[in-house]
Amino acid sequence: PRAQVRATSDTETTVLELIRAGVGVGFLPCILASADPNLVRIEPTPPVFSTAIWVLTHHDLRYTGRIRAVMSSLGEAIRDQKSLFEAKD
C-alpha cells in the first residue's frame, strides 16, 4: 500500500528491462527471469501466483489432424521443459 510506483508496464520484456535498469522490483515469468544471472529472486508475500497457457484456434479447425498435432506437440514440449516455467529454489 505504501509502495512508490516508478513505472508500470503490460509486457514482461519491458518489466525485465526496468528491473535490469534498477528501477525496482517486479513480477516476471520464471522462464524469463531464470535466464538472467544478474537478477535476484525474492519471495513475494502472498506466494507466487500462476497462470494458464492458452492455445487458440478457429472453431472449425480445432479437430483437424494438423491442428491436433500442433496442440499435442506444444503440450509435450511444455511438459518436457516444465522446469523452465516453474520457480527454482
Secondary structure as UniProt FT lines:
FT   HELIX           12..20
FT   TURN            21..22
FT   HELIX           30..33
FT   TURN            34..35
FT   TURN            37..38
FT   HELIX           59..61
FT   TURN            62..63
FT   HELIX           65..80
FT   HELIX           82..85
//
